[in-house]
Amino acid sequence: MLLNRYNQFPTSSNQNILKYFSLHILNDYIDCFNINKGKAFEDDKFNQLSGQMYHKIFGINPAYFITELNSEFDVIITKKSSRALYLLEQWKIIQSEQKYHQNTDLNIYLPEYVQFKHSSLIETFLNDGQNKYYQQQNLSFLKQQDKVMLPIQIMISMNQTNYDKFSFLTFFYESQDYRSYLVVDKHFEIMNISTNISDSLSMNESKGYQYNITKIIPNFQQLVSTHQHQFYNQEIKLVKDYNYSKIPSSFTGNIKIERKFENQHKCYFVELDTIRAISKKIQGENSPIFMQSLTQFPGSTQKILNVNSEINNSEDKMIPYFDIDTHPIPENSLCIIQQDHIRQTINQTDTNLVCTLQMVEIGKSHNVFEPLSQKRLLHSSKYSHDEDMKKQVNKIAEDDEFLEIGSTSSVSAIRRSKYYKKFEIITILMKSKKQSQKIIKMNKFIFLYTIVIFLGLIIQILMIENLEQFVEDIKTLSIRYDVVEPYESFYVSRFSQVNYREQLSGGFINASVYAQLTKYPFSTFEFMYEHLRDSMYSVLERREIDQLSKDQYITIYFLNNSYVGYSRNVTIRSLSNILMNYQYDFKLGLTIRNVAFDSPFFYFTSKNYLTIKHTFDGLNKIVLDSTLQRSNLEREKWLSVLLPFIIISFLLCIIIINSYREYNQIMNSIFQYLMDLDQQILDDEKKRLQKHLSIINNEIEKVKKFEFDIDAIDVELEESNNQINRNNAKRDVKRFKITNNYLRTTATIAIIHNFLFLTFYVVIFFLIKRYFEKYDQTAIIFQRISDLGVDIPTLYAQREVLYRRKLRYFFLTNEEIDGVYDVFFQAYNKVEEFSQLNIDLSSINYLFDENSVNFYKSISTGNLCEFQTDQFKELSNSTCELAMNGNLLKGLSQILPYILYTLKTQQFDSKNFTILPTNTRLELEGATIIGNVMSTVISELYDNLLISCLKLINFTQIPCIIFLLFQVICILFYIIVMNQKHKQQFQAIKQSIFLFPRQTLIFDDQFYRNFRSIIKDEGIQQ
């Protein structure tokens, strides 16, 4: 509050009160000295000058207009005060014929850049009731001539005497402003210039002021392209008087650019400030371009020059709290000069006359007041028409107290104090805006900790996404069914037709029975071939084929003549294509019902059956092994990812807690001193503060006259030192223990967060681990179910080959016949083993859900005819219920024992399948129906597995995403709230140092050493 008051009213009394408070209440000696270096004004003069502004605007003879607003939003002047007429005539704004003409449009007094927009500005004011001139004083401009405007101060209020129309009172007076202004349109052409710069532009008068701003400010286009508004030390090109002529020169100054209006009325309001010459070779000609001629203040020039000669220009003029970051200067503070090596800014306020005093101070500090000819100075009309103002400024310029304010003018004075070093170290720590190094280190580890969690969660989400790929791998486990089942079923379908044809030719059935029995085989034969073709093409696209056929060739036989074949080595892909071509020939032969058993395709399919069978059966083992291997590798990958993240996150959590502990040690060390202070010290400090409180309450005039005397302060401290030495001998060694709840809370939060993170990781890991354990068992049982659809057609196809080995397959060798037997009995044993398994898909060892369990129960006990594909179901309406003596209606649990029993019986009756029976009917059709039903079983189980997997993915991924969002919220909360709180804590604890008792700050050596170590630990430069 005291600082704000001093910034607004920099009087000597306010300065002294602020110094007294800093020195005696806050123990801030250096701050007090810095305040003393600022310029302050005598109270009476300040009050007189600041009150003069409002006297001019609301004085006995004010300058004002009375205006009215018409329906077109035009402002009409209905009355001008006598003072307004006088000023307009003095400023050469009003013409003689307009002097007594009242009803004048206000637009004739407005600069060009405002005229185009004035109506819309009035409409905006009427809508929202806000305007920077309404009942408040602000800078504005009057049009003096074309393109030239005069700075004035105006204030607008409503005229309460007129209730019929909108009527306003507009008060104005000349602005004592040292700045210069330009208005530039969107094409960078100058629209308006202020009067005090109109004579300083290097323009051809015949062209007026129609030229580009870049001729004055070369880099103007670059400046407006940025988002900044204030620019320091920019090049400005103007003209100056030299040897009775005007020459172009380069100056440097500060530029402020404000963007006004929009669209076609867009323009830039440019403010030029603190213009000074770049070169100082001819000092006499380099006076500031807008400095008012000192000859206009009679009697003041010589006095200021004399003072100027005594000024030590090596000393920088300081301002209150110039080098103290903790006390920012308000934007609108009075008479505050900020200057360093790269900038100089003079802030403007409503009471602009006080800024005239700044002009004298600027001239003094820059040594620019020289005895120049008035003709060589740029003319300005600021003070030429106000005699009272000239006298006031002359008087101020002649006062000695305006030139010297404090009792000390250099920092070297305080350096003479024997206690300065302690003052300096404590001040450096208190004034430093740096955040604690311990907090900075902790923030780095928190950031790293957050990255580790983010990476862990993202990797988890991606790895969970891979589960769907493993379900697709299960689909590949049915590769044997996809390849061999169509081949075997096609075989069985062929034998159905051959079987009934042989029975017809042998007279065992008549033509009508033959036609009825062959209806189903002939109607489904085309579908069987298409199924074989599509299956072969899809298999050839699988990567397992490439693994198997890489550098591997298969020997196959082709018919030459008289059932004598020749061999060739081919790849699996070639074998598949050749097989498809020969099966197509076989299909055509059966379709036209004229099969040639001595044809090449019959020889090929029969002679190479075992080779084809063993080749594609080998794919089954390869696929299962690779699937189980990928499953184990994925489990190991999850574990290898989990352990590093757990270890790293836990270590980072410990480091974060330790960093916060170190930060708390700094704060605790300060609080520890407060807790350990001797009661006598506290009592003395209370007495001292009570004494000063009494002075403030009862003797405020002494405070207002306070002067800073470093020698007197040293003497006072020396006397206090003797007293404290006596008190130290009686000090109690008892120490208080400080319990920091923030450290406990932070440690608890960090541990809980890390525990949640680790628990979440471990739970997800065990869920996935259990999934892969079930996955292995599910893959094995899924392959067994798919193999059943291959083994049953294989039994019947190879049985028919054995029946006809002498009739049709006489070209097969004994070894090949033995191979057919092996294939038959292997398929028989696998079917028998499957029937004895009593598979329970509801077991916890499988991934099958309830839908899969119910479906498999329906397959086991229900009507298998209902589970055919749509095409086969329609064609087998009259056949399926009769096939295999109607056992297809009783499910797999009944049909499998029936198949095993009938085949065993047929083997015994036919003497190991050597005698061809003549009464087999609707058995081969049943085998093809079972093969088709198994395709539905495989598809349904796979779909349910995929759905279950997607549910698991959602069940695990969604919590990961939620936890990820939670982590984002946590880090944002820390950055926005907690980190700012840490900054405020550290700043507060540093600034609280000066609240310690004075004896502790200055005479406690342990305290001094402690704070030296804090400065060193925190990396603060002394």
QUIVENGI-V331202 format. One record per run of one state. SS is the DSSP state (h for helix, s for strand, l for the rest). FROM is the first residue (numbers start at 1). LEN is the number of residues. If there is no record, write none. Layout:
ss=SS from=FROM len=LEN
ss=SS from=FROM len=LEN
This chain:
ss=l from=1 len=1
ss=h from=2 len=7
ss=l from=9 len=2
ss=s from=11 len=1
ss=h from=12 len=14
ss=l from=26 len=3
ss=h from=29 len=8
ss=l from=37 len=4
ss=s from=41 len=1
ss=l from=42 len=1
ss=h from=43 len=15
ss=l from=58 len=6
ss=s from=64 len=6
ss=l from=70 len=5
ss=s from=75 len=6
ss=l from=81 len=1
ss=h from=82 len=9
ss=l from=91 len=5
ss=h from=96 len=3
ss=l from=99 len=5
ss=s from=104 len=2
ss=h from=106 len=4
ss=l from=110 len=2
ss=h from=112 len=4
ss=l from=116 len=2
ss=h from=118 len=11
ss=l from=129 len=5
ss=s from=134 len=1
ss=l from=135 len=3
ss=s from=138 len=8
ss=l from=146 len=2
ss=s from=148 len=11
ss=l from=159 len=7
ss=s from=166 len=9
ss=l from=175 len=5
ss=s from=180 len=6
ss=l from=186 len=3
ss=s from=189 len=6
ss=h from=195 len=4
ss=l from=199 len=6
ss=h from=205 len=3
ss=l from=208 len=4
ss=s from=212 len=1
ss=h from=213 len=3
ss=l from=216 len=4
ss=h from=220 len=5
ss=l from=225 len=5
ss=s from=230 len=13
ss=l from=243 len=2
ss=s from=245 len=16
ss=l from=261 len=2
ss=h from=263 len=3
ss=l from=266 len=1
ss=s from=267 len=11
ss=l from=278 len=5
ss=h from=283 len=3
ss=l from=286 len=8
ss=h from=294 len=3
ss=l from=297 len=4
ss=h from=301 len=10
ss=l from=311 len=26
ss=s from=337 len=3
ss=l from=340 len=4
ss=s from=344 len=3
ss=l from=347 len=7
ss=h from=354 len=13
ss=l from=367 len=7
ss=h from=374 len=3
ss=l from=377 len=10
ss=h from=387 len=12
ss=l from=399 len=13
ss=h from=412 len=4
ss=l from=416 len=4
ss=h from=420 len=12
ss=l from=432 len=5
ss=h from=437 len=29
ss=l from=466 len=1
ss=h from=467 len=10
ss=l from=477 len=2
ss=h from=479 len=27
ss=l from=506 len=5
ss=h from=511 len=30
ss=l from=541 len=2
ss=h from=543 len=7
ss=l from=550 len=4
ss=s from=554 len=8
ss=l from=562 len=2
ss=s from=564 len=7
ss=l from=571 len=1
ss=h from=572 len=20
ss=l from=592 len=8
ss=h from=600 len=8
ss=l from=608 len=1
ss=h from=609 len=68
ss=l from=677 len=2
ss=h from=679 len=20
ss=l from=699 len=1
ss=h from=700 len=5
ss=l from=705 len=5
ss=h from=710 len=19
ss=l from=729 len=12
ss=h from=741 len=63
ss=l from=804 len=10
ss=h from=814 len=22
ss=l from=836 len=14
ss=h from=850 len=12
ss=l from=862 len=2
ss=h from=864 len=4
ss=l from=868 len=2
ss=h from=870 len=6
ss=l from=876 len=7
ss=h from=883 len=8
ss=l from=891 len=1
ss=h from=892 len=18
ss=l from=910 len=14
ss=h from=924 len=72
ss=l from=996 len=2
ss=h from=998 len=6
ss=l from=1004 len=1
ss=h from=1005 len=14
ss=l from=1019 len=4
